[in-house]
Amino acid sequence: HGALLRMNRSIQAEGTFGIIKYDRRYKRIVRRGLDSVRVEIFLVSIGHNLYKIYNKQMRLREVA
């Protein structure tokens, strides 16, 4: 059961990172220093989530 959960977790995480890396062309962290890297990843994550929210709202408007 635990191996199945680990396998499922790895698939879910890779999907998000794959979208960020290949679809958004974000390949490399530009900043240096732990705090700067955290902020950069945080901003990339916010951008990804906003994009998902926007697309979901557009799909809901098309259905309505």
Sequence and secondary structure as in RCSB ss.txt:
>XXXX:A:sequence
HGALLRMNRSIQAEGTFGIIKYDRRYKRIVRRGLDSVRVEIFLVSIGHNLYKIYNKQMRLREVA
>XXXX:A:secstr
 HHHHHHHHHHHHHHHHHIIIIIS        SHHHHHHHHHHHHHHHHHHHHHHHHHHHHHH 
